[in-house]
Amino acid sequence: MAKAKAPRRPLESCTIKHINKTINAGDCVLMRPADQSNPQYVARIERIDADARGGNVKVLARWYYRPEESIGGRRQFHGSKELFLSDHYDVQSADTIEGKCTVHSFKSYTKLDAVGNDDFFCRFEYNSSTGAFNPDRVAVYCKCEMPYNPDDLMVQCEDCSDWFHPACIEMTAEEAKRLDHFFCETCSSEGGYKTTPEVTKRYIKASILVKIPNSTRFLTVNHGVGLEQTRRLIYVPSKSVSLVSL
């Protein structure tokens, strides 16, 4: 008769001796990759348990993906320290933990005075099977109509309050840093942003972008969607943008 497995007991925390750190459930950690030439994996520890003697400590890791590890790959607006919280879980030996790190919210990350090696940020959850993101849309800025990348310098128009990349307004970064005041081309030439709503559509892979002046604008961020599943964005008089499946 097969011997029954000894029950494991949950732990509130564990000490990783080789780094002299205490790890608690909910902590974000750096984990050793199988290929040492790859960057460390980033995970959130969901559970810690050990055998009856308190040894053989295991952790349930919920992985963060880097943009280049996603189905759609890294895009222009992805920050260098950006991660996606995935639905991918694995049980790992606690000995594979190489350090602790902090995964900030996007808002908190943009307020940091200095970004350390162990600082990251997350603004999307990621479905590792379908390539879908939650949320599946995000505010866009500038003439290029791209989401905000915290690594990039942007300048704000004092009239419409929109943000612009210096290169998109034919300006160098050094010139932008020396600006005392800035008004975008639309505000400078027309004395203000257009007040008549008009919808401009452009395709981004399997997505359509709708631009509504003088209101929040959104870009679908759904890398894994095929053309047959393309969604249509439509203007709604209440100044909101809805996604309607075809």
N, C-alpha and C positions, 0 to 999 in steps of 0.2 A: 504494500500500500504506500502510495506516494506521501512523503512527509509534507504536512501543511506548512505554508510559509509563516514565519513568525510575524505577528502584527507589528507595524511600524507606529511610532508615536509622534504626534505633531510637536514642533518646537516653535516658541515665539521668536527665537533668534539663534544664531550660531556664530562662532568665532572662526574666522579663516586665519589659521596660524601663519601661513607664509606671507600674508600681507598685514597681519595684526589688526584686522578690522572686524567689527561686529556687524552682522547682516541681519536685518529684520524683514519680515514680510512687508511688501510695499516698497522696499528700497529698489533703486535702479543700480545696476551693476555692469561692469565690463567683464566679458567672459572670453576665455582663451579659444581662438579659432582652431579648427583642425589643421589648416594650412597657415603656418606662422608668417607667411608673406602677406596674408590678408589682415585688414584692420580688426581690432577686437570687436566681438559681437556686443550689442547692447540689449539688455533685457530688464524686465521688471519682475521681481521675485514675488510670486503669488502665494507660495506655500513652502514651508520647510519641515522636513521630518527626518527621523533617524530610526535605527533598529532598536531592539529592546535594551541594548547596552549603551545606547547613546552614540554609537559609532555609525559609519557608513551613511553620513548625512547627505541627503538629496534635496534638491530644490526644484519646484515647478516654475519654469521660466516662461514668461510671455515675451516674445521677441519683438524688438523694434527693427524695422527694415530701413535701410538707407535707400534714397530714391533710386540709385542705380540697381538695387536688388528687386525693384518692383517691375511689374509687367511692362509698364510704359516707359521705364527708365528715367534717368535724370533729365529734368527740364530746366529752362533758363531761369525760372523763378525760384527754384529750390535753393535754399541756403546751404552753405558748406557744412553746417552743424544740424541740418534738418533730419528728423527721423519720422517714420510712420509707425504708430502703435498697431500691430497686426493681431489677427485672430489665431496665430500660430503658437502653440504651446509645446514645450518639451520638458521631460524630467532629466535633470543633469546632476552630476556630482558637484557638491559644493566646492570641491578642490579646483574646479575649472574657473572659479571666480578670481579675477585678477585685480579688482579694484571697485570702488564705488564711484558713481557719477550722478549728475543731476539732469533730469529731462524737464525743462521748464515749459510752461504754456507759452504760446507764441507771444502773447502780450507781455508776460513777465520777462521773456528773453530780450525783447526789444528795449526794455528799460534797464538792462544791465549796464553798469559803468564800464566793466571789463569782462570779456568772455574768456574763461579758462579752458584748458585742454579737456576738462571733464564736464564742460557745460554743453548741453544739447537742447533742442527745442522740438516740440511736436504740435502740429495744428490739424493733422488728419489721422483718422483710423483707417486701416487698410485691410481689405479682404484678400488674403493671399491666394485664394482659388480663382476669384473672378477678376481681380484687379480693380475692384470698385473702391471708392473713397467715401468716407463720411466725415464732414459734409461733402457733398459732391459739387459744390459751387463755392466761389470765393470772390471777394471784391477785387476789382482790377483798377489799375491806375495808369496815368501817363498816356501819351499818344500811341504807344505800342500796345496799350491795353493788356498789361500783364499783371499778375498778382505781385504783391510786395515781396521782394527778396531783401532781408535785413542786412545782407552783405553789401548791397548797392547804395551809393549815395543818391539821394533824391532832393529836389527843391520844391517848395510849395508856393503855388500862386496865391497872392494875397487877396484876390477877388473871389475866385470860384473855390479856393481851398484844395484844388486837385494837386497831385504830386507828379513830378516829372523827373526822368533820368536826364542828366546833363547831355549825354550823347544824342538823345532824342530831340533835343531843342538846339542842336548844333553848338554845344558849349562843352568846354573841358571841365574836368572835376575841379581843377584849381580855380578856374573862373567862377564856378558855382559857389565855391567856398568863400569867395570874396564878395559875393552879392550882398547888398544891404536890403534891396527890395526886388521882388520878381513878380511880373504879371505875364501869364501865358499869352500865346498868340491870339487866341480867341477873345480873351478879355481885353487885350490891348487894341485889337482892331474893331471890336464891336461894342466896347464899353460895358461888357458883361456877358455872362453865359447865355446861350440861347434859351428861351423860355418855352418854345413850341416843341413838345416831345416829338422826336423822330427816331425811328428804329433803324439801325444799321446792322446788318448781319454779315458775319464772316465765318468760314469753316475753320475749325481747328481739329484736324483728324476727323473724329466721328461726332464732333460737337459744333454747335452754332452759338456764337456770341451775340448778345443783344446789348446795344448801348443806348441808354436813355439819358440825355443831357440833364444836368441839374438834379440828378437823383443817384442812388447807389447803383452801380453796374456790376454785373456778375459774369463770371466765366465758368462754364462747366469744367470740372476736373475729373474726368472719367476715362482713364487711360485704356482700360481693357474692353471697351465697348466697340463692337463692329458697326459698320455703316448701316446694316439692316436694323440696328437698334438705336440709331441716332434719334435724339430727342429734339423737339422744337421748343425754342424759347419765344414767348409771345408777350407783347406789351399789354398790361392790364391797366385801365384808367385809374385805379387806386394807387398808382405809382409803385406797384410791386411787380416783380418778375416771377412768373410761374413756369415750372417745367411740365410740359404735357407730352406724354409718350405718343408716338405715332401709331 
